[in-house]
Amino acid sequence: MNHYANKKSAAESMLDIALLMANASQLKAVLELGPQFKLYTPLITLISMSLCLQILVGILLIFIVKWNLNDHRRHFQLDVMENITTGCVFIIVVINVFITAFGVQLPKQNE
């Protein structure tokens, strides 16, 4: 792997971690708002789906990296796993668009 690819991979990993942390923070904010918040159930569902898919993508990427690319018998399995990973990333993006659209704002405190 060349120098550019290493930098790109590191940057993507940092973005993945940032999204995971943002979703965890959003989940905490929604849980603090409680069930009386009108978008409680949809946001809990969407954020949970996003977190689960991010973990799944991480696991798939570990398997993809660990498998030997020189083993031609594994190429089909690797292609399938890469396609599943790409599909999951697309779904994560769409889910996070909806999470952002619904918004997770804590009510303003009266001073």
Contacts in CASP RR format, 6 or more apart in sequence:
PFRMAT RR
TARGET T0000
AUTHOR 0000-0000-0000
METHOD contacts of the structure
MODEL  1
MNHYANKKSAAESMLDIALLMANASQLKAVLELGPQFKLYTPLITLISMS
LCLQILVGILLIFIVKWNLNDHRRHFQLDVMENITTGCVFIIVVINVFIT
AFGVQLPKQNE
1 9 0 8 1.000
16 54 0 8 1.000
16 57 0 8 1.000
16 58 0 8 1.000
19 54 0 8 1.000
19 92 0 8 1.000
19 96 0 8 1.000
20 51 0 8 1.000
20 54 0 8 1.000
23 47 0 8 1.000
23 50 0 8 1.000
23 51 0 8 1.000
23 54 0 8 1.000
23 96 0 8 1.000
23 99 0 8 1.000
24 51 0 8 1.000
26 43 0 8 1.000
26 47 0 8 1.000
26 99 0 8 1.000
26 104 0 8 1.000
27 44 0 8 1.000
27 47 0 8 1.000
27 48 0 8 1.000
27 51 0 8 1.000
29 104 0 8 1.000
29 105 0 8 1.000
29 106 0 8 1.000
30 37 0 8 1.000
30 40 0 8 1.000
30 43 0 8 1.000
30 44 0 8 1.000
30 47 0 8 1.000
30 104 0 8 1.000
31 44 0 8 1.000
32 106 0 8 1.000
33 40 0 8 1.000
33 104 0 8 1.000
33 106 0 8 1.000
33 107 0 8 1.000
34 40 0 8 1.000
35 41 0 8 1.000
37 43 0 8 1.000
39 102 0 8 1.000
39 103 0 8 1.000
42 102 0 8 1.000
43 99 0 8 1.000
43 102 0 8 1.000
43 103 0 8 1.000
43 104 0 8 1.000
46 95 0 8 1.000
46 98 0 8 1.000
46 99 0 8 1.000
46 102 0 8 1.000
47 99 0 8 1.000
49 95 0 8 1.000
50 92 0 8 1.000
50 95 0 8 1.000
50 96 0 8 1.000
50 99 0 8 1.000
53 88 0 8 1.000
53 91 0 8 1.000
53 92 0 8 1.000
53 95 0 8 1.000
54 92 0 8 1.000
56 88 0 8 1.000
57 85 0 8 1.000
57 88 0 8 1.000
57 89 0 8 1.000
57 92 0 8 1.000
60 81 0 8 1.000
60 84 0 8 1.000
60 85 0 8 1.000
60 88 0 8 1.000
61 85 0 8 1.000
63 81 0 8 1.000
64 78 0 8 1.000
64 81 0 8 1.000
64 82 0 8 1.000
64 85 0 8 1.000
67 74 0 8 1.000
67 77 0 8 1.000
67 78 0 8 1.000
68 74 0 8 1.000
69 75 0 8 1.000
69 78 0 8 1.000
END
